[in-house]
Amino acid sequence: MDLQPTQEQQSVLDAPERLIKINARAGTGKTSTLLMLAKKYAKARILYLVYNKKAQTEARSTFPGNVTVHTVHSLAYRSTPSKRHQRGWKPIVDFTPAGLLPEFEEFNDKQHELASMSYNFLTYYLNSPTHDIEKAAGQFADRHLSKTMIELFKPAVPSIIDTFKKIFESWRERGECVHDYYLKLFHKTGNFLLQLNQYDIILVDEGQDLSPIMSDVLSKCDKKVILVGDPHQQIYRFRYAVDAMQTHSSDVNLELSMSFRFGTSVAETVSKLITEAKNEKEFSIQGNSQVKSTVSFYRDRDLLSIVQRFKGIAILSRTNLNLFTKAIQLRKDGIPFIFERDVTPQMLRTLDVYWLSLGDNEKIRDPFIKSFKTLDHLEHHASEMDDREFSQMAKVVRDYVKDLPNIIFDLIKIHKDNTQKANTDAVILSTIHSSKGQEYDHVIIGSDLPYFLSEDTEQEEETFLEEVNIAYVALTRVKQQLFLPTDFKTLFNREWQDYISKFKSLGKSTKISSHTSKSLRRKQRQTPIIEDSAKRTPGPTKKISNGSRVRVANGEGIVIDINPNKCLINLDSQEANVWEEIRNINLI
């Protein structure tokens, strides 16, 4: 049955221009729109470039025969044969910073930092349209390193470049490489552009998160290009992605703003999030009048009753740490759950950090973790490199040191068993990044997300705006019931707080004490707020005592010990007491 286009979709179908950008809000039918375009141009040779393997598989089963579907890597792999292997390159899946450590032995205590920076620079260079490696090194340092790291990186650049040249030569000789290497060759030889010009029309999805190489080639392509994306869903800046929806020129800009996924209440909440957090007053997304959606607040103590009421509900966490603690809570309560993606490798790396903390290095499998002398050494590295993943692993180890191996192996087994049983009633656990592209009937937003949207993180404006994008992705995964943590009531400005306070809370209501994000303080000083943030009491002077009931990112609990900067908290939902910095604690 042919789909009936909306007025917005019809405008896309009627557009005669060569370069078309479609700003498609979450759930607004971008795939169905592209499918309509493919059918309209049934006699044209169309290349559809999608973001990942899953999207490629789905599109190949849906789109007509005149459409060739590829990820940028699968296109490069098919078109860049290895001289050693007739069937193509053999992928190296275990290339990590550990492989670079021997190259920096002379730098002693900075060895790990240099290995990590070099690994990140390698990823940057392989995805960059700049082929001059010396020039790329300067770009990488200026755009992605702190002043402290630049001082360490630049003197080591000649050594890093020599190392890279040896690695590239080895890959060419062996016919084995990381995926980004044959993408680099694909671009460097000019074959990427030649491949695009073999088609009549190029469809590009997820335009807000393009590889820099892909962005460069599209800018030089002389075929009809239709670029679809949503700037508010750009959440992969840490992978050096380019938001082509903002940077690419076009002949016409069109919009898809009517969401088929959720109803009015969710749409209005999402619109309010963007207009107030980003100060984009013209932004709007329209809800589907045929879908009944609700928004409400929950406290951590309500979590069990919610997941028991709504089968197959999804809990979306900002961090792997929160994901881990939610899994432990469900395990404790006997609630079946599955992870959105296989987190076994992540958990086993956390277990490696645990063995490191005990000095039992023979049990450590990850070579990079094994190279650290102590847990303190790893934590220092994580702090220097702003490596959240390592920081979170270390926190898990310190919080759950009592029985961590049993917990990890049990979580892996529970996930595997429920996946094999295809248990549709199981709670779905996912990070927000992993949930992108998914949709769920019911969604609980993890209690850690508000912290990343608050002033307490002292983050730069660019980072804050990306956190807003992450929140936007999280809130737009839902179709029916959306449950927000109560700390959402205290974010941003008065307009947001007045709006969001209209939604009901599950259980006992929470008193609102307001603050404003740094970004908004810069942009909207004229906007009245409930409380002047300059008058707020600094974290260390909060009136917290033994027995105080408090809320932190991972739940609620009782303070049982205090030192000058931290509190030991007995959390309601967890099997261990945790230390938390006072500035991150809210009194209930």
Secondary structure, 3 states (H helix, E strand, C coil): CCCCCCHHHHHHHHCCCCEEEEEECCCCCHHHHHHHHHHHCCCCCEEEEECCHHHHHHHHHHCCCCEEEEEHHHHHHHHCCCCCCCCCCEECCCCCHHHHHHHHHHHHHHHHHHHHHHHHHHHHHHHCCCCCHHHHHHHHHHHHCCHHHHHHHHHHHHHHHHHHHHHHHHHHHHCEECHHHHHHHHHHCCHHHHHHCCCCEEEECCHHHECHHHHHHHHHCCCEEEEEECHHHCCCHHHCCECHHHHCCCCEEEEECECCCCCHHHHHHHHHHHHHHCCCCCCCCECCCCCCCEEEEECHHHHHHHHHHCCCCEEEECCHHHHHHHHHHHHHHCCCEEECCCCHHHHHHHHHHHHHHHCCHHHCCCHHHHCCCCHHHHHHHHHHHCCHHHHHHHHHHHHCCCCHHHHHHHHHHHHHHHHHCCCCCCEEEEEHHHHCCCCEEEEEECCCHHHHCCHHHCCCHHHHHHHHHHHHHHHCCEEEEEEEEHHHHHCCCHHHHHHHCCCCECCCCCCCCCCCCHHHHHHCCCCCCCCCHHHCCCHHHCCCCCCCEEEECCEEEEEEEECCCEEEEEECCCCCEEEEEHHHCEEC
